[in-house]
Amino acid sequence: MAFSGITALASDTLIDASPVDYLIVFIYFAFVLAIGWMASRRVSDSLDFFLSGRSLPAWVTGLAFISANLGAVEIMGMSANGAEFGLPTVHYFWIGAIPAMLFLGVVMMPFYYGSKVRSVPEFMLRRFGPGAHLVNSISFAVAQLLIAGVNLYLLGSIVHALLGWPLPVALLVAALIVLSYITLGGLKAAIYNEVLQFFVIVASLAPLTFIGLHKVGGWSGLMDKVAPEKGGATVDQQLNSWPGQALSGFDSPVVSVIGIVFGLGFVLSFGYWTTNFVEVQRAMASDSISSARKTPVIGAFPKMFVPFITIVPGMIAAVLVSEMAKLKAGGTVPGGSSGDGVTYNDALLFLMRDVLPNGLLGLAITGLLAAFMAGMAANISAFNTVFSYDLWGDYVVKGREDGYYLRIGRYATVAATVVAIFTASLAANFSNIMTYLQTLFGFFNAPLFATFILGMFWKRMTSTAGWVGLVSGTLSAVAVAFLSEDAFGSASTGVIPVSGQGAAFLAASTAFVVDVALSIAVSMVTQPKPASELVGLVYSETPVEQRTDEHEASYPWFRRTVPLAGLALGMVIVLNALF
């Protein structure tokens, strides 16, 4: 089996794990498989398999909502960003996540949940018809296979680097474990495992932050020891979150702020959190419209503190770990988790090696495995729903009994896992995994958000405009990526002098603007749906009582959606002011 850019390390390991570390990992895997087996006993139809029978309370779906996102992007990607860019990385959370999550809960979840759709593409079908539905279903399915490959690659490389297994073997073992509990128990198994994984991840990464800060002399000691990146972020840029030129790639402070607020905070963030079925699926599995609305709001509270167990350890690694310090100074260091040289993606692994004793090391290994399994499971469970309902059921074999689509969902789970083993090799070509992920989000999520938000608040938008906007937005983002310096690696031409994650921000912004402009133009010359067909799909045509839970007004404030969202927004504003 060939993996481009991946070389096995023979018998060498990055960290010397002891028997107690292996025991902790083994116990965790046993729990994961047991949860999958128990969940499988309650799967009787496709609604149970794909949406947990819409039976889960808000606190469960809220934690699963965050845990599903607490995979490769959060753990390795954000620690890599912390090592390379420093504090500006917090924008991915406090600007690029929390506002969109609150908007999803307060404004958009009533439409998803109230319409009883089984997926985001199915909502697109009802609003825009088969053209936009097919485009969205295919693009979403492709995106999930690519992103599942990212999680699987990092999962396999962690197992390889920490336990010494050959990388192809590590990939297969990791894939089989995730495949087992998703195939057995469907979304319910994924969600309950994600709740377990959330607590395991926090318990494993928090000691890394505390011990690391102690070794560098506390927060002030870390601030004093941060070093500039050769040819990149200065010390001042790393110690201040605004204006964030190191992260955005723009020299101008004003343009940098615009790029972060519009490109990341609006287009990429709202595009990801409000239309990505991986996240929305967790809220749709809840037991009421009130629980569905509170799901992303509850998730916002732990989300705003995740930077302290991901970004801060990355910054500490750049100070404490000799390999990371050499890399930041412009040197080339052999080894790393891939064996092809140390990259910023290795920051967390080297910090674990240098500061954690055995026992805690096993817990940290388990936390990383949990994170990547949660991310991959979320991608696979969302893929099997969209493939089974929105592609196979709508365009290949229609009108079969429920059991048939349940079987198709399980077959799709197996197929997606096999494909992810091969898409894992693509992630190896990026030294900072966040660059790859943000490029993908620009292609798939930004144009979907433009189409979705315009169609939800403008009843004049037509079905033709829906699919034209999606296709044109995606193509424009791909074009910008090719014209940038490195969004497509060596295939990029460098015509546009923007690189790294700034190129992803620009591609996403372009996709949004092109999508909106063409959607408006096409809508003005095509026939819209009658207002009677837009109830539950367009804000102005949907009665208030259909968008709210009649019982929620009687709940105490801490169980109501809007007060909770207001508290979360106030807390994140304070965090932005402090850092």
C-alpha positions in Angstrom: 0.0 0.0 0.0 1.5 3.3 -1.1 1.1 6.5 0.9 2.5 9.6 -0.7 4.7 11.6 1.6 4.4 9.0 4.4 7.4 6.9 5.5 7.3 4.3 8.3 9.8 4.7 11.1 10.7 1.0 11.3 10.8 0.2 15.0 11.5 3.7 16.3 8.9 5.5 18.3 8.6 9.2 19.1 7.7 8.5 22.7 8.6 5.5 24.9 5.2 4.2 26.2 5.2 1.9 29.2 2.8 -1.0 30.0 0.6 1.2 32.1 0.2 3.5 29.1 -0.8 0.6 26.9 -3.3 -0.5 29.5 -5.1 2.9 29.6 -5.4 2.8 25.8 -6.7 -0.8 25.8 -9.3 0.1 28.4 -10.5 3.0 26.4 -10.9 0.9 23.2 -12.9 -1.6 25.2 -15.3 1.1 26.3 -15.7 2.4 22.8 -16.6 -1.0 21.3 -18.9 -1.8 24.3 -20.8 1.4 23.6 -21.2 0.5 20.0 -22.5 -2.9 20.9 -25.0 -1.6 23.4 -26.3 1.1 21.0 -26.7 -1.6 18.3 -29.3 -3.3 20.4 -31.6 -0.2 20.1 -31.3 0.2 16.3 -34.5 -1.0 14.8 -35.0 1.3 11.8 -33.2 3.9 9.7 -34.3 6.8 12.0 -32.6 5.1 14.9 -29.4 4.5 12.8 -29.1 7.9 11.2 -30.7 10.3 13.8 -30.8 8.3 17.0 -34.6 8.2 16.9 -34.6 12.0 17.8 -34.5 10.9 21.5 -31.4 12.5 23.1 -31.4 15.3 25.7 -29.7 18.7 25.0 -26.7 18.2 27.3 -25.8 14.9 25.5 -26.2 16.4 22.0 -24.4 19.6 23.1 -21.3 17.8 24.3 -21.4 15.6 21.2 -21.7 18.7 19.0 -18.4 19.9 20.3 -16.7 16.5 20.5 -17.5 15.8 16.9 -15.5 18.9 16.0 -12.7 18.2 18.6 -10.7 16.1 16.1 -7.7 16.7 13.9 -8.6 20.3 13.3 -8.8 21.2 17.0 -6.0 19.1 18.5 -3.2 18.9 15.9 -4.2 21.8 13.7 -4.7 24.3 16.5 -1.6 23.3 18.4 0.3 23.6 15.1 -1.1 27.1 14.6 -0.3 27.9 18.2 3.4 26.9 17.7 3.6 28.8 14.4 1.4 31.9 14.9 0.7 32.2 18.6 -2.3 34.0 20.1 -4.0 35.0 16.8 -5.1 31.4 16.5 -7.8 32.1 19.1 -9.7 33.8 16.3 -10.7 30.3 15.1 -12.7 30.0 18.3 -13.8 33.4 19.6 -14.4 34.9 16.1 -14.6 31.9 13.9 -16.9 29.6 15.9 -18.9 31.0 18.9 -21.0 33.7 17.0 -21.9 31.2 14.3 -22.8 28.5 16.8 -25.1 30.9 18.6 -26.7 32.0 15.4 -27.3 28.3 14.5 -29.1 27.7 17.7 -31.1 30.8 18.0 -32.1 31.3 14.3 -31.5 28.3 12.1 -32.1 25.1 14.1 -35.9 25.7 14.3 -36.0 25.3 10.4 -33.8 22.2 10.4 -35.6 20.5 13.3 -39.1 21.7 12.6 -39.0 20.6 8.9 -38.2 17.0 10.1 -35.6 16.7 7.4 -32.9 14.0 7.8 -30.0 16.0 6.4 -29.0 19.5 5.3 -29.1 18.4 1.6 -32.7 17.3 2.2 -33.5 20.8 3.4 -31.9 22.2 0.2 -34.1 19.8 -1.8 -37.3 21.3 -0.3 -36.1 24.8 -0.7 -34.4 24.7 -4.1 -35.4 21.5 -5.8 -33.3 18.6 -7.2 -30.5 20.7 -8.9 -29.2 22.4 -5.8 -29.9 19.2 -3.8 -27.7 17.0 -6.1 -24.8 19.5 -6.2 -24.9 19.9 -2.4 -25.2 16.2 -1.7 -22.2 15.3 -4.0 -20.0 18.1 -2.7 -20.8 17.3 0.9 -20.1 13.6 0.4 -16.7 14.3 -1.2 -15.8 16.7 1.5 -16.5 14.2 4.3 -14.4 11.6 2.6 -11.5 14.0 2.4 -11.8 15.3 5.9 -12.3 11.7 7.3 -9.0 11.0 5.6 -7.4 13.9 7.5 -8.5 12.5 10.9 -7.5 9.0 9.9 -4.1 10.0 8.7 -3.4 11.8 12.0 -4.8 9.0 14.0 -2.7 6.5 12.2 0.5 8.6 12.4 -0.1 9.1 16.2 -0.4 5.4 16.7 2.7 4.9 14.5 4.8 7.5 16.3 3.8 6.6 19.8 3.4 2.9 19.7 5.8 2.0 16.9 3.3 0.2 14.6 4.0 0.5 10.8 1.8 3.4 9.5 -0.3 1.3 7.0 -1.1 -1.1 9.9 -1.9 1.8 12.2 -4.3 3.2 9.6 -6.1 -0.1 9.2 -6.5 -0.8 12.9 -7.8 2.8 13.6 -10.2 2.5 10.7 -11.5 -0.8 11.8 -12.3 0.4 15.4 -14.2 3.4 14.1 -15.9 1.3 11.5 -17.0 -1.3 14.2 -19.0 1.0 16.5 -20.5 3.2 13.7 -21.6 0.1 11.7 -23.1 -1.5 14.9 -24.8 1.5 16.5 -25.1 4.2 13.9 -25.3 7.9 15.1 -26.4 6.9 18.7 -23.1 5.0 19.1 -21.2 7.9 17.6 -22.8 10.4 19.9 -22.4 8.5 23.2 -18.8 7.8 22.3 -18.3 11.5 21.5 -19.6 12.4 25.0 -17.1 10.0 26.5 -14.4 11.3 24.2 -15.0 14.9 25.2 -14.2 14.1 28.9 -11.2 11.9 27.9 -9.8 14.7 25.7 -10.1 17.4 28.3 -8.7 15.2 31.1 -5.8 14.3 28.9 -4.8 17.7 27.5 -5.4 19.9 30.6 -2.4 18.4 32.5 -0.3 19.1 29.4 -1.1 22.8 29.7 -0.6 23.0 33.4 2.7 21.1 33.5 4.0 22.9 30.5 3.2 26.4 31.9 4.9 25.4 35.1 8.1 24.4 33.3 8.2 27.8 31.3 7.6 29.9 34.4 3.8 30.5 34.1 2.0 32.7 31.6 4.4 35.6 32.0 7.3 33.2 31.4 5.7 31.9 28.2 5.2 35.4 27.0 8.8 36.3 27.7 10.2 33.2 25.9 8.2 33.3 22.6 10.6 33.5 19.7 10.1 34.9 16.2 9.5 32.6 13.3 12.1 33.0 10.6 10.5 34.7 7.6 7.1 34.6 9.4 5.4 35.8 12.6 7.2 38.3 14.8 7.1 38.1 18.6 4.7 41.0 18.8 2.4 39.4 16.2 2.4 36.1 18.2 1.6 37.8 21.5 -1.4 39.8 20.4 -4.5 38.3 18.8 -5.3 41.5 16.8 -4.7 42.5 14.0 -3.4 38.9 13.3 -1.3 39.5 10.2 0.7 36.3 10.9 -2.5 34.2 10.7 -4.2 36.0 7.8 -1.1 36.4 5.6 -1.9 40.1 4.9 0.7 42.8 5.7 -1.8 45.6 6.2 -3.4 45.5 9.7 -6.7 46.9 8.3 -6.9 44.3 5.5 -5.9 41.6 8.0 -8.8 42.5 10.4 -11.2 42.5 7.4 -9.9 39.2 6.3 -10.3 37.6 9.7 -13.7 39.1 10.5 -15.3 38.6 7.0 -13.3 35.7 5.6 -13.0 33.6 8.8 -15.6 35.1 11.2 -18.4 35.3 8.7 -18.0 33.3 5.5 -15.9 30.3 6.7 -17.3 30.2 10.2 -21.0 30.6 9.4 -20.6 28.4 6.4 -19.1 25.6 8.6 -21.2 25.8 11.7 -24.6 26.6 10.2 -24.7 24.3 7.2 -22.2 21.5 7.9 -24.4 18.4 8.5 -21.6 16.8 10.6 -22.5 19.3 13.3 -26.2 19.9 12.6 -26.8 16.2 12.7 -26.1 16.1 16.4 -28.7 18.8 17.1 -31.2 17.0 14.9 -30.9 13.9 17.1 -32.2 15.7 20.1 -35.6 15.1 21.7 -37.4 18.5 21.1 -37.0 21.7 19.2 -36.0 23.4 22.4 -33.2 20.8 22.9 -32.2 21.2 19.3 -31.8 25.0 19.6 -29.8 24.7 22.9 -27.5 22.0 21.5 -25.0 24.4 19.8 -25.5 27.0 22.6 -24.5 24.5 25.3 -21.6 23.5 23.1 -20.4 27.1 22.9 -19.4 27.2 26.6 -16.7 24.5 26.5 -15.8 25.5 23.0 -14.6 29.0 24.1 -12.1 27.4 26.5 -10.6 24.8 24.1 -7.8 27.2 23.1 -6.3 26.8 26.5 -5.7 23.0 25.9 -4.8 23.2 22.2 -3.3 26.6 21.2 -1.4 27.2 24.5 0.3 23.8 24.5 1.4 24.5 20.9 3.0 27.8 22.1 4.6 26.0 25.0 6.1 23.4 22.6 7.6 26.1 20.4 9.5 27.3 23.6 10.3 24.1 25.4 10.9 21.5 22.7 14.3 21.7 21.0 13.0 20.3 17.7 10.2 22.8 17.4 12.5 25.7 18.3 14.9 24.7 15.5 12.0 24.4 13.1 10.7 27.9 14.0 14.2 29.3 13.5 14.2 28.0 10.0 16.0 24.7 10.4 15.1 21.3 9.1 14.7 18.5 11.7 14.5 14.8 10.7 12.0 12.4 12.1 8.6 13.6 13.3 5.3 11.6 13.2 5.5 10.9 9.5 9.3 10.2 9.4 9.8 12.8 6.7 10.8 15.6 8.9 9.4 17.5 11.9 6.5 19.8 11.1 4.3 22.1 13.2 1.7 19.3 13.3 4.2 17.4 15.7 4.1 20.2 18.4 1.8 18.4 20.7 3.5 15.0 20.4 6.9 16.4 21.3 5.5 18.3 24.2 3.9 15.1 25.5 7.3 13.4 25.2 9.1 16.1 27.1 6.7 16.9 30.0 4.4 13.9 30.8 5.3 11.0 33.0 4.1 7.5 32.3 0.5 7.1 33.2 -0.3 10.7 32.2 1.4 9.9 28.9 -1.1 7.0 28.4 -4.0 9.3 29.2 -2.7 11.8 26.7 -2.3 9.2 24.0 -5.8 8.0 24.7 -7.0 11.7 24.4 -5.5 12.1 21.0 -6.9 8.8 19.8 -10.3 9.8 21.2 -10.1 13.1 19.4 -9.3 11.7 16.0 -11.8 8.9 16.3 -14.5 11.4 17.2 -13.7 13.5 14.2 -13.6 10.5 11.8 -16.8 9.0 13.3 -18.6 12.3 12.8 -17.5 12.5 9.2 -18.5 8.9 8.4 -21.9 9.0 10.2 -22.8 12.2 8.3 -21.6 10.7 5.0 -23.6 7.5 5.4 -26.8 9.5 6.0 -26.4 11.8 3.0 -25.3 9.0 0.7 -28.2 6.7 1.8 -31.0 9.2 1.7 -29.9 12.1 -0.6 -27.9 10.2 -3.3 -28.9 6.5 -3.3 -32.5 6.9 -2.1 -33.3 9.9 -4.3 -31.4 9.2 -7.5 -30.5 5.5 -7.7 -33.0 3.3 -6.0 -36.2 5.0 -4.9 -39.2 3.9 -2.8 -37.7 0.8 -1.2 -38.6 -0.4 2.4 -36.9 1.2 5.4 -34.7 -1.9 6.1 -33.2 -1.6 2.6 -31.8 1.9 3.3 -30.6 0.8 6.7 -28.5 -1.8 5.0 -27.3 0.7 2.4 -26.2 3.0 5.3 -24.1 0.3 6.8 -22.6 -0.6 3.4 -21.8 3.2 2.9 -20.1 3.2 6.3 -17.7 0.4 5.2 -17.1 2.0 1.8 -16.4 5.4 3.3 -13.9 4.0 5.8 -12.0 2.2 3.0 -11.9 5.4 0.9 -10.7 7.4 3.9 -7.7 5.1 4.1 -6.6 6.4 0.7 -7.6 10.1 1.1 -5.4 10.0 4.3 -2.4 10.3 2.0 -3.4 13.8 0.8 -3.1 15.2 4.3 0.6 14.2 4.4 1.5 16.9 1.9 0.7 19.8 4.3 3.1 20.8 7.1 0.2 22.6 8.9 -3.0 20.6 8.6 -5.1 23.7 9.2 -4.1 25.1 5.7 -5.5 22.0 4.1 -8.7 22.0 6.1 -9.5 25.7 5.6 -9.0 25.3 1.9 -11.5 22.4 1.8 -14.0 24.5 3.9 -13.6 27.4 1.4 -14.5 25.0 -1.5 -17.5 23.3 0.1 -18.9 25.3 3.0 -18.6 28.9 1.9 -20.8 28.7 -1.2 -23.3 26.5 0.6 -23.7 29.1 3.3 -24.2 31.9 0.7 -27.0 29.9 -1.0 -28.5 28.8 2.2 -28.6 32.1 4.0 -29.9 34.0 1.0 -32.6 31.4 0.4 -33.7 31.4 4.0 -34.2 35.2 4.3 -35.1 36.1 0.6 -38.2 34.4 -0.6 -37.6 35.7 -4.2 -34.6 33.4 -4.6 -35.3 30.7 -7.1 -34.5 27.0 -7.6 -32.3 27.7 -10.6 -30.3 30.3 -8.6 -29.7 27.7 -5.9 -27.7 25.3 -8.0 -26.1 28.0 -10.2 -24.8 29.8 -7.1 -23.4 26.6 -5.5 -21.5 25.6 -8.6 -20.2 29.0 -9.4 -19.1 29.7 -5.8 -17.2 26.4 -5.6 -15.5 26.9 -8.9 -14.4 30.5 -8.0 -12.9 29.2 -4.7 -11.0 26.5 -6.6 -9.8 29.2 -9.1 -8.5 31.4 -6.3 -6.7 28.5 -4.7 -4.9 27.7 -8.0 -3.9 31.4 -8.4 -2.6 31.7 -4.8 0.9 30.9 -3.7 0.4 27.5 -2.0 -3.2 26.6 -1.4 -2.8 23.7 -3.8 0.8 23.1 -3.0 3.0 23.0 -6.1 0.0 23.2 -8.4 -0.7 26.8 -7.3 0.6 29.4 -9.7 1.4 32.3 -7.3 -0.5 34.9 -9.4 -2.2 36.1 -6.2 0.5 36.9 -3.6 -1.3 35.3 -0.7 -0.3 32.1 1.0 -1.3 29.8 3.9 -4.6 30.3 5.7 -5.0 33.8 4.3 -5.4 32.2 0.8 -8.2 30.0 2.3 -9.9 33.1 3.7 -9.6 34.8 0.3 -11.0 31.8 -1.6 -13.9 31.5 0.8 -14.7 35.2 0.6 -14.6 35.0 -3.2 -16.9 32.0 -3.2 -19.4 33.8 -1.0 -19.5 37.0 -3.1 -19.7 35.2 -6.4 -22.4 32.9 -5.2 -24.6 35.8 -3.8 -24.1 38.0 -6.9 -25.0 35.2 -9.4 -27.9 34.0 -7.2 -29.4 37.4 -7.1 -28.9 37.9 -10.9 -30.4 34.5 -11.8 -33.3 35.0 -9.4 -34.4 38.2 -11.0 -34.9 36.4 -14.4 -36.4 33.1 -13.2 -39.6 32.1 -11.5 -39.7 31.8 -7.7 -41.8 29.3 -5.8 -45.2 30.4 -4.5 -45.2 31.6 -0.9 -47.4 28.7 0.2 -44.5 26.3 -0.6 -42.0 28.2 1.5 -43.6 27.7 5.0 -41.0 26.2 7.3 -38.2 27.0 4.7 -38.1 30.8 4.6 -38.0 33.0 7.7 -40.7 35.5 6.7 -43.2 32.8 5.6 -42.9 30.7 8.8 -45.1 31.5 11.8 -43.4 32.2 15.1 -45.1 29.2 16.8 -43.6 26.9 14.2 -40.1 28.2 15.1 -40.3 28.0 18.9 -41.2 25.5 21.6 -44.3 26.7 23.4 -43.1 25.2 26.7 -39.7 27.0 26.7 -41.1 30.3 28.1 -41.9 28.5 31.4 -38.4 27.2 31.9 -35.9 29.0 34.2 -33.5 31.3 32.3 -30.6 28.8 32.3 -32.8 26.3 30.3 -33.9 28.9 27.7 -32.0 29.3 24.4 -31.8 33.1 24.1 -30.6 33.9 27.7 -28.0 31.2 27.4 -26.8 32.5 24.0 -26.6 36.0 25.5 -24.4 34.8 28.3 -22.1 32.9 26.0 -21.8 35.9 23.7 -20.9 38.2 26.6 -18.2 35.7 27.8 -16.6 35.5 24.4 -16.5 39.3 24.1 -14.7 39.4 27.5 -12.1 36.8 26.3 -11.5 38.8 23.1 -10.9 41.9 25.2 -8.5 40.1 27.6 -6.3 38.5 24.9 
